[in-house]
Amino acid sequence: MEYNVTVATGTLKYSGTVNYVYVTLVGENGESERKLLDKHVWGLCQGKVHEYKVWSSIHLGRVLLVRLEMKKCEILNFEDDWFCRYVKVTQSEGERTQTFPCYRWLRENDKVEIRDGTAKRLFDEILPQELAHRNAQLQEREKTFRWQVWAPGIPKCVDFKSENDLPPDVRVNFEKAKDFKDILVELSLLKLVSLKNMSWNNLEAFDYIFCALPKSPTAEYIKEHWKEDSFFVHQFMNGANPRMIQRCRKLPSNLAVQGNMVQDFLHPNTTLDKELEAGNIYLVDYAILDGIPGNVIHGKQQYIAAPLCLLYEHPDKGLIPIAIQLVQNPTKNTPIFLPNDRDDAWLLAKMWVRHAEFQILEVLSHLLRTHLIAEVFCVATLRQLPAVHPIYKLLIPHLKHTLVINCRARTSLISSDGIFKQAVSTGGDGLLMLAQKEYNLMTYRSLQPYCDLRDRDVSKLNKYFYRDYSLKLWDAIEKFVSSIVSLYYRSDSEVMQDLELQAWIKDIVKEGFANASNFGLPNELQNKQELITLLGVIIFTSSAQHAAINNAQFDFCSWVFNTPCTMRQPPPTDKDSVTMELIMSTLPDINQSCIAVAVTYLLGKFPANPVSLGQYVEQYFTESPAQEMIENFKQNLKDIQEEILKEIENVKPQYLYLCPRYVENSIAI
């Protein structure tokens, strides 16, 4: 019997091969011949789809597996791997075609067996061949993707020393990492970065760097408006770290602000107590930074403050800052910085708040709460869910580049001698201590947008675009996830009975988030809604939340004085002692400024081949109902995009970080 077989090669560079590739069809009743795929001029070419005839002496019945093998071509003296997108099999004309998603690399002497694309849970399997394949795949994956403790007190990660040690399938077509020196050259910073321990002469001097940088309208706007109080508070809602602001109903006992201090900044005929009661006072508290040791860079001690910043929703002026305290444990001599202080003193106080923002942004909001969280979900998914599982098919596009990105970060960015150690005040020991403190406090609830915003009580803040657009994306993601889950799980009991799914959640909680005492994620899934919420958190964290943090950092950090990466003098204890000379000796030096610009550019740069949220280049779902749900998700995102673009058309700066076209499907940066 003759079968029509279609083989598709990957579309990106180096996907094709001139090596020998063989295909065998494995059916219910036996196997076909082992067919050598004929060469087409230059072999299996990049982006090409080729048709073949495969013969079998018997009727195979339903084709269960497609076996692909690759042998080295004798004339080659170099490796020539092949990336297969999919294989399609049709038994005879007019009969249904089976699709076998692959999306894997084959190397010399590799043998890969791939399943039909129909999603199946463990209790859907009947034939022993399918069960055996399922179990073998998981056993292989558990050996390959092992957990390790990279550092105590933070989430576990995958056990590979560097990205070069990762299996090729999780590095699939990922762009080669640029050497940090190449970034400095690209930004024309190589000469300036050699100027260590040399302060800028004045604030305007940094324009020498800024004018040569790649810029966006937002970055240009920041350069012009960064000193303004209105823009200072705008960044708490719509900057690169929009998750810290919270409503304040009662002043913290350690905030030494008295009502008479801020009376001049309130609306007439009101008091601080009345505004607290009315819910018009907000607080940004960086208590997590208290006690974190400052880095030592080029032999010079760096400094960290843990400020509290009090804000007021003025009925005429909007949200404004009314007081800043730079320490968590004030004494009677601790200064409270106010908007009517001398310009230099008030500016430096705001800079200390923005410096705290940089540390929280990079170490906690970015590294810990997106990258490391996503890695736990990624490793557990690879270890516990076979490729045929519907939840694997749903998640894997959103976890695609997580491991390679994080391995890269551990070797070059946050290592003991990494880039953060060279220029950031929390580099070195401080980085790990800060991450450990946050990990000990972090909750699963805080990863859910509605819960996070409700707990911070920020529903009434005007022009809080991060809040509004993150909820739009969460709703779209949850609706999509709910439709997929309901397609494959008819009841809560089916979720509970899925042993692979239960092994997955146990791996996440007991291994990945081991010792996260306050995290609060149960190690068992008891109903569909729990599964839907968790899947929503995974996809939202890996796409929308990462985009909100990552994509904004170069805009808000490229004018270094707006978000200083380090401070070289301790916080002032006397407002009258603050001068411009003190400010310039406190801010990052020329070397540190160049490194901060380069690293935020590197981290925030879009990948060479971006894939926006909802765009599934690799089609793991082959059933029509699932494909229809994906199309509905795409349309929903398109509608959201149109709403956002219309709403911010006349807003400056525009908040585009959660516009779907700019949200990556996974952590690919």
PEWO-V348308 format. One record per backbone hydrogen bond with DSSP energy under -1.0 kcal/mol. NH is the residue of the N-H (numbers start at 1). CO is the residue of the C=O. Records with the same first field share a line. If there is no record, write none. Layout:
NH->CO + CO
//
This chain:
3->54
4->90
5->52
6->88
7->50
8->86
9->48
10->83
15->12
17->44
20->71
22->69
23->35
24->67
26->65
27->30
28->62
29->60
32->25
33->55
35->23
37->21
42->40
44->17
45->43
47->10
48->45
50->7
52->5
54->3
56->1
64->26
65->26
66->114
67->24
68->112
69->22
70->110
71->20
76->73
82->106
83->15
84->104
85->8
87->100
88->6
89->98
90->4
95->92
98->89
100->87
102->85
103->84
104->84
106->82
109->70
110->107
112->68
114->66
117->99
120->388
124->121
125->122
131->127
132->128
133->129
134->130
135->131
136->132
137->133
138->134
139->135
140->136
141->137
142->138
143->139
144->140
145->141
146->144
148->157
156->512
157->148
159->146
160->158
165->162
166->163
170->167
171->168
174->171
183->179
184->180
185->181
186->182
187->183
188->185
189->184
193->189
194->191
195->192
196->194
207->204
208->205
209->206
210->206
211->207
212->209
213->210
220->216
221->217
222->218
223->219
224->220
225->221
226->222
228->225
232->228
233->229
234->230
235->231
236->233
237->234
238->234
239->235
246->283
247->456
248->281
255->252
257->255
261->258
265->262
266->263
275->271
276->272
277->273
278->274
280->275
282->311
283->246
284->309
286->307
289->286
290->287
292->289
295->425
297->300
300->297
302->295
303->567
308->325
309->284
310->323
311->282
312->320
313->280
314->312 + 318
318->314
320->312
322->310
323->310
324->337
325->308
334->331
337->324
341->338
346->342
347->343
348->344
349->345
350->346
351->347
352->348
353->349
354->350
355->351
356->352
357->353
358->354
359->355
360->356
361->357
362->358
363->359
364->360
365->360
366->361
367->362
368->363
369->364
371->366
372->367
373->368
374->370
375->371
376->372
377->373
378->374
379->375
380->376
381->377
382->378
383->379
384->380
385->381
389->386
393->389
394->390
395->391
396->392
398->395
399->396
402->399
405->401
406->402
407->403
408->404
409->405
410->406
411->407
412->408
413->409
414->409
418->415
419->412
420->413
424->420
425->565
427->424
433->429
434->430
435->431
436->432
437->433
438->434
439->435
440->436
442->438
444->519
447->444
448->445
452->448
453->449
454->450
455->451
456->452
458->453
465->463
468->464
469->465
470->466
471->467
472->468
473->469
474->470
475->471
476->472
477->473
478->474
479->475
480->476
481->477
482->478
483->479
484->480
485->481
486->482
487->483
488->484
489->485
495->491
496->492
497->493
499->497
502->498
503->499
504->500
505->501
506->502
507->503
508->504
509->505
510->506
511->507
512->507
513->508
514->511
516->513
517->515
519->516
531->527
532->528
533->529
534->530
535->531
536->532
537->533
538->534
539->535
540->536
541->537
542->538
543->539
545->540
547->543
548->544
549->545
550->546
551->547
553->550
556->552
557->553
558->554
560->558
562->559
568->586
577->574
578->575
583->579
584->580
585->581
586->582
587->583
590->198
591->195
593->589
594->590
595->591
596->592
597->593
598->594
599->595
600->596
601->597
602->598
603->599
604->600
613->663
615->612
617->615
620->618
627->623
628->624
629->625
630->626
631->627
632->628
633->629
634->630
635->631
636->632
637->633
638->634
639->635
640->636
641->637
642->638
643->639
644->640
645->641
646->642
647->643
648->644
651->648
656->654
659->656
662->659
663->660
665->611
668->666
//
